[in-house]
Amino acid sequence: MRNGWLSSAKAGAFAAGLCVVLLAALPVPALLAQVSAYGDKETGPVNDKPPAILNGVGISQNLNAQLPLSLTFIDDMGKPVELASYFGKRPAILALVYYQCPMLCSEELNGLTGALQMVNFVPGKDFDVIVVSIDPSEGTALAAAKKRSYLKRYGHPETMAGWHFLTGTQANIDALTKAVGFGYVKIPAPDGTLTQFAHASSIQIVTPEGKLAQYYMGVEYSPKDLRLGLVEASANRIGSPVDNILTYCYHYDPKTNKHSLIVARVVQLGGLVTVFTLGGFMLVMFRRERRAGDGMPGAGMPGNGINRTGINGTGTKVNG
């Protein structure tokens, strides 16, 4: 019995901790909308009245629109490259982020990388991952560092040729974001030392012809949906619109002239509630177990100890 509830308690503690980590990157109205079950796309209540700072920020699902493949960007090796060089043979996953983003972009790329670990397709062979910075001030060093970080996280360095982290000029960034339907707003800090961007989070699947085939919103992506999206896009088939549940990223508070996490207090409160709830649960179970042990024949006698066995490490091997 004790092994059972201890396992439940540990699982509950891990799940609670994971929720706190993920919630730190999400705005309050979308907290319950962004973590999907396996095979399900994100759904949830729509925030009809976003803050004024988010005017112009959003995702328009331009399905079947052609990307401007003649645009030139700088790759993570410092070489100019046309978008067209990544198309023609296989589909691609496109992510528009900026590399110094303090919160949401990392969660987006973490979610993408985690999902791809459970998809049995190989980057560089079956599809490409194209990450483009929306900040024209970012350069090759940042792009290269991000590529190293996510290759390590993905766990398959041999797929390096399938991951592309790009930077570019404002004109080319504007042309690409317009084609994708990616609306964002630049937010300069008062002292001019740090520029951030208010933007929403999504990834796009693009056909070998360079047409937008599918959008996935949020920061957590279903491996099943990603796999199906890549299969459909590889045949140049266009998907259907998904619920436009947006996860926004903006960090600057104009009222205080400070940068702070939007939902920090909510997350802190949620963490305290979780800790107290879990602590109370464990205390009650300890007391129940002790009473049950005191009432058992031979309790406390030699040879009647609990056999504490480890959890059987069985599982499913996942191919990246």
Protein Blocks (a to p, Z undefined) as FASTA:
>chain_A
ZZmmmmmmmmmmmmmmmmmmmmmmpcfklmmmmbccehiacdddddfbgcfklgoiacdd
fehiacdfkbccddfkopacdfklmgojbccddddddfklcklmmmmmmmmmmmmmmpcc
dehklpccddddfbfkbcfklmmmmmmmmmmmnopaklmmmpccddddfklmmmmmmmno
pacdddddfklpaccdddddddddddfkopafbdcehjbdcfklmmmmmmmmmnopacdd
dddddcdddfbdfklopacdfklmmmmmmmmmmmmmmmmmmmmmmmmmmmmmmmpghihi
ahiaccdddddfbdddddZZ
